[in-house]
Amino acid sequence: MLKTDVIIIGGGSTGCGIARDLALRGIPHCLIERYDFASGATGACHGLLHSGGRYVVNDPETAAECIAENMILRKIGEKCVEPTGGLFVRLPGDSKRYRDDFLKRCAATGIATEVLSPSRALDLVPNLNPSLEEAITVPDCSIDPFRLCMLNVTSSEKRGGVILTHHQVLDIIKKKGKCVGVKAREQTNGEIKEIRAKVIINAGGAWCDRIASLAGSRVRLSLSKGSLIIANHRLTNMVLNRLRPASDGDLLVPNEAVCLAGTTSLTVENPDDLEVHPFEVDTLTREATAMVPEFGATRLIRTYAGVRPLLSANTDDGREISRGFRIIDHKDGMLSIVGGKLTTYRLMAEKMTDTVMDIFGLKTRCKTAEVPLEGQEELSGYPLSKRLKDISDIICECELVSRHDVERVAQKVGTRHIGDIQHRTRLGMGPCQGGFCTYRALGIMQETGKMTPQESTRILKEFLQRRFKGIKPALWGDQLREEQLVESIYLGILAMEQEQ
Ligand SMILES: Cc1cc2nc3c(=O)[nH]c(=O)nc-3n(C[C@H](O)[C@H](O)[C@H](O)COP(=O)(O)OP(=O)(O)OC[C@H]3O[C@@H](n4cnc5c(N)ncnc54)[C@H](O)[C@@H]3O)c2cc1C
């Protein structure tokens, strides 16, 4: 049985941020995540490090948190934040009154803006719709949520934090009405482990209520599903937002070699309800094409969805709900943290760790805003072309991931699954969506003794099923042709349909 001071359930940005803060304040802890890091909303987001512009009109408090955290994260996380800058684009028909309000509130919140004429905006983003009325610059950035989680966890690992990925919390152990530990199942072999602690933190995102109920508590949440689509080109070097009250398909975010368009907002009951509906793909394509006409002629390579763990509110419109966060003390040794944004994860972690320090009667202050994220020396940073210097022996051509990168991650303790390689190296995240590189990476995992040939074939089959689920809603035109090519490689050359 493992004993520690604090158990964190959930390895999204919130849980990983808390692990880092506890580590820097010298508190022993154990983080438990049922899959890999960033498997929930964190890995399903746009990867937008908000300037706050998107919330400044309706939720100025969250906007103020976003701009403050944006400035901190670009300083401490240089290798996972691409300072692209952002534009709010006003198209014909978009309200001038909203634009005036937006500018006034940005000034009051400290979000730097500049109003650009259409020609100046087109100089910055040549693919913009040439009939735009104007554009306003904001300090938005693109951020890699996977790298962000890994780097936060590095600080924890370096200071003796126990990190259990691929472990699902099945039960919370209570003694005399107090939470004293958890039972977690190791996903790969089914082994049940018992971990004891003085405080349990529930950072389970959209699953917070389910986790709290294991201890007989409730966390009231509004669950809002958002879907996104990925186009196979980087059609813009800046984040593009539509200058209007938040609605479907307002955002286009560059992400290394591709760009992401999102999002929708649909209330769901079940946090595992991640189906992307054809009408969502249509809406997102239409709205992205309104800002960037070229989007409509570009191949869509993937769809995906995530569920926002929003504070509970009396409305069916997820967009009306504050993006603020709340810490709930269940008064039985368990604390839950809900709401917030990826952008504000560090602040959320700071407040949660302050609460834990109060419980322990300790005063060590938070340093996460000053100390750079550790482990960045292993990353090439931006732009993607920096990786060209390691051009030999490339395993993933889209994202320029070398054999050396794959081997380095494969050899690490805790690497068990192809997703572990993908999240840490970006292998398979580019235009081919892993179609041409996943089997190579699995071959390396076999060579390094991480898995048997039978396991790697099973994992490859599972990967192909997941990949197809994401691609299916976008299967037409060139993408359909590409899928036929991928299918013939896997079925025709690699004979994946046969029993191995
Ligand atoms: C479509 C979409 C787009 C978004 N875009 C942005 C954006 O661009 N910028 C931004 O700032 N924010 C964005 N957000 C919001 C942001 O993604 C979330 O607020 C944030 O990632 C939540 O992080 P989290 O760690 O609290 O939750 P999650 O990332 O959901 O993490 C919870 C974790 O708990 C794990 N877990 C659940 N049950 C168990 C269990 N029993 N045992 C062990 N582990 C368990 C899950 O596997 C999961 O990994 C977006 C959200 C969505 C849905």
The ligand as an ORCA input file, in Angstrom:
! r2SCAN-3c Opt
* xyz 0 1
  C     -14.321     21.706    -27.137
  C     -13.558     22.461    -26.086
  C     -12.695     23.481    -26.445
  C     -12.002     24.185    -25.462
  N     -11.080     25.119    -25.845
  C     -10.328     25.747    -24.909
  C      -9.273     26.617    -25.309
  O      -8.970     26.751    -26.487
  N      -8.599     27.278    -24.331
  C      -8.880     27.117    -23.004
  O      -8.260     27.784    -22.187
  N      -9.833     26.241    -22.589
  C     -10.548     25.545    -23.511
  N     -11.503     24.641    -23.132
  C     -11.711     24.396    -21.693
  C     -10.606     23.498    -21.147
  O     -10.301     22.476    -22.062
  C     -11.032     22.864    -19.831
  O     -11.543     23.832    -18.973
  C      -9.833     22.206    -19.133
  O      -9.051     21.481    -20.038
  C     -10.342     21.291    -18.029
  O      -9.241     20.586    -17.510
  P      -9.431     19.556    -16.328
  O      -8.099     19.044    -15.979
  O     -10.202     20.240    -15.237
  O     -10.395     18.436    -16.920
  P     -10.020     17.245    -17.940
  O      -9.008     17.669    -18.915
  O     -11.302     16.734    -18.481
  O      -9.331     16.175    -16.999
  C     -10.040     15.298    -16.154
  C      -9.294     13.980    -16.164
  O      -9.836     13.116    -15.167
  C      -9.687     11.794    -15.639
  N     -10.568     10.901    -14.884
  C     -11.924     10.869    -14.903
  N     -12.392      9.890    -14.099
  C     -11.301      9.293    -13.546
  C     -11.125      8.215    -12.628
  N     -12.168      7.560    -12.109
  N      -9.864      7.842    -12.291
  C      -8.788      8.510    -12.784
  N      -8.906      9.531    -13.665
  C     -10.137      9.935    -14.033
  C     -10.050     11.907    -17.111
  O      -9.548     10.814    -17.874
  C      -9.410     13.239    -17.491
  O      -8.129     13.087    -18.073
  C     -12.195     23.896    -24.093
  C     -13.057     22.856    -23.722
  C     -13.721     22.131    -24.716
  C     -14.583     20.982    -24.312
*
